[in-house]
Amino acid sequence: MKKLCLIAAAAAMLFCACSEDRSAVLKVYNWSDYIDDEVIPVFEQWYEEQTGEPVKVIYQTFDVNETMLSKIEKGHEDYDVVCPSDYIIERMLKSGLLLPLDRDFGSTPNYIDDNLSPYIRSCFDKMQCGGLNANDYSVGYMWGTTGILYNAKYVTDEEASTWDIIRNPKFADKIFIKDSARDVFSQIIIYLHRDDLEAGRVTLDELMLDSSDKALAEVESYMKQVKDLVAGWEADFGKDQMTQERGWVSLNWSGDAVWAIEEAANLGVDLRYVCPREGFTVWFDGWVIPKYAKNIKAAKYWINFMSRPDIVIRNVNVTGYVSVSGAPEVLEAFTKEEFDTIDLSYFFGPGADSVRVNPVLYPDRADIERSTQEHDWGERTPRLVEMWSRVKGERASGMTVGVIVVFLLALAGFAVYRKASSRKSKARRSR
């Protein structure tokens, strides 16, 4: 036994010694189903063409921001490039866990700065990163909004135009809400301060920086009035309930909404999505190079490659998410005559003030002017989690239990179908 242990130890030491040089390996850590898998070998070939050096991508996935963060922060994992959400980018920057992104690509075009939407750049400027600018350390990948998904057969456009629809007893046991404390808190604090916003006593951006006990108490009080009406707190199954008309109202993400609207249309169900009039939040995911990365050169080339317009279009088509790219090729790829004209000049530039694009994917300028973005709560995060646990934990409706049972029974059979359909239009993953 002792001999076997010595052999194993020697093998481990040999492996570590051989793996010190990682110049030919790029370790990527990304969300599940968040890329066109076929672009990975394309990158490997492109990288060698651009640099004269071979590279092999080791691609791994995660489903929760905090899982990824823990591996880097506590485990010192040597991932070269990862894709966290906005508030985690803030946390990583403030904690000194990110390396600055060098934009020098030699003779290779700088697809990052040539194509990044000015709107996205301005949003990253607003991130709270302890005095550092997120644009120097991260590059956006995908983005979206938080709003209301509703069934037009049972819900009017006017009823769906306010966050207070989730407190409307008319829709009792037909309401699904994302099991996401941060996203729900942000929308409800906006609603509760609607009069202050209209009077100019506070701004949307200021509300997003308020993590006080008073703000938490306000949202908790409101949500405890809502909870008895809720059919389910969900991370993913709510959109299925909406397509099957088991739910009529859903506080949801735009990615989920697009998937649900398309699936429901095939079933003759009219689902719609709106960003309520009081205001709403936008979210972002972006590429970063962690502190413990071993192949920084290949990592920055990966980020540049992911910003190339043709690769952007491929990833969007496969995943169903919306890219941060403001390239004209991207706008052209997603222009469809079936949609009414909207103003996307804030995103694609002055020439896009009257274009035909799905407004669920790209909100009109008039809508985006009512938006804001969430931030990391730092040491206050546990207070938010505790509040959310109190809101959810006091009641589990019969509808909730029934939905979960039905969902679990159907999951095995549905998995094959879902795998195929998700490649065409993917929902927003749990945060």
Sequence and secondary structure as in RCSB ss.txt:
>XXXX:A:sequence
MKKLCLIAAAAAMLFCACSEDRSAVLKVYNWSDYIDDEVIPVFEQWYEEQTGEPVKVIYQTFDVNETMLSKIEKG
HEDYDVVCPSDYIIERMLKSGLLLPLDRDFGSTPNYIDDNLSPYIRSCFDKMQCGGLNANDYSVGYMWGTTGILY
NAKYVTDEEASTWDIIRNPKFADKIFIKDSARDVFSQIIIYLHRDDLEAGRVTLDELMLDSSDKALAEVESYMKQ
VKDLVAGWEADFGKDQMTQERGWVSLNWSGDAVWAIEEAANLGVDLRYVCPREGFTVWFDGWVIPKYAKNIKAAK
YWINFMSRPDIVIRNVNVTGYVSVSGAPEVLEAFTKEEFDTIDLSYFFGPGADSVRVNPVLYPDRADIERSTQEH
DWGERTPRLVEMWSRVKGERASGMTVGVIVVFLLALAGFAVYRKASSRKSKARRSR
>XXXX:A:secstr
 HHHHHHHHHHHHHHHHHTS  TTEEEEEEETT S TTHHHHHHHHHHHHHS   EEEEEEES HHHHHHHHHTT
    SEE  BHHHHHHHHHTT B       TTS  HHHHHB HHHHHHHHTS  TT  GGGTEEEEEEEEEEEEE
ETTTS TTGGGSGGGGG GGGTT EEEES HHHHHHHHHHHHTHHHHHHTSS HHHHTT   HHHHHHHHHHHHH
HGGGEEEEESSTHHHHHHTTS SEEEEEHHHHHHHHHHHHHTT  EEEE  TT EEEEEEEEE BTT S HHHHH
HHHHHHTSHHHHHHHHHHH  EE B  HHHHHHT  TTS EE  HHHH GGGSSEE  TTTS  HHHHTTEEE  
  GGGHHHHHHHHHHHHHT   HHHHHHHHHHHHHHHHHHHHHHHHHTTS      
